[in-house]
Amino acid sequence: MRELEERIRREGRVLGTDVLKVDNFLNHQVDPKLMVALGHEFAMRFADAGVTKVLTVESSGIAPAVFTALDLDVPMVFARKRKSITLSADNYTADVYSFTKQETNHIIVDKRFIQPKDSVLIIDDFLANGQAAQGMMEIITAAGANLVGAGIVIEKTFQKGRQLLNEANVRVESLARIEDFVNGQVVFANED
């Protein structure tokens, strides 16, 4: 998606050899017009998949997921990273390690919101090592629901996330695919 790649090129900041900071438009400050475009693109790519729910993990996946769900006219569910007193005791859980935060989160979804009859589309901001996607896949499997695919805003192709999803036969649609970081610059997978 050209618009997203241009934003990454202009405003993204490479930290070290494997971290891309996009907090000025995706995951701290959010550009709603860009999120509308991302949601529309994901909805077009998965239009024939029979999606009944969109699932993400709080918090960075929420913005693109909600606009995808809006465009598909289905509910969006987000896995919570912390249990609150208002959350039912009847829920699905999975452990997800965050490389950027260097911590493991116990993600939680109330069983009322993912049912066996659902066809679920995962939406996430990044695909790197695949831990968040794997955790959401565990929840979908535990619910007996059907996973129709994963929509990823930014994929780092040099990490193992895609391999994990391919091994699980998950359809992956990434809007920006990063092949490498060279001298602090992003190299997209479709570039020569």
C-alpha positions, 0 to 999 in steps of 0.5 A: 500500500503506497500511502502507508509505505510513504508514511513509514519512509517519511515518519518512521524511525529505525531503532537498532537493527530490528525495531521500527517506531511509527508512534506518530501515526499508528500506535501512540498518535493515530492518524484516523484518515490513514486508519480509514484507508487501512481498514478499507484495504483490509476489508477489500482484501478479505471481502469474500472471506465471510468474516463475522468478527475482527480480533486484535490485541490491545492497544496498537491493533485497535485503530486499524481493526476498528476501521476494518470491522466498520468497513466489513460491518462486523463487530471488533473484539480486542484481547485485553492484556490485563484482567479487570474486575468487570471482565467475566471469569468465563474467558479464553486466554493465551500468553504473548511475549512482546519483543519491544516491551520485553514482557509476556502478557496474558491476553484475555477474551470473554467467551461471549465475544468469540463463538464457534459459529464465528469466522474471525479475521485477525488484524495487527499493527506488526508481524515480526516474531508472530507471538501476538498472532499466535496468541490470537490463533490459540484463542480462536482455536479454543473458541472453536471458531474459524480463522479466515486470515490475518491482516497485518499493517507492517510485516518485517519479513526478516523475522519469523512471524510469516513462517509461523503463520504459513506453517499454520496455513493462515492467509496473510495480507500485509499492507507494507512488507519490510525486507531490511533496515539499512543505515537507519533506512527502511527497505521494502520487500518490493524494492529492487 
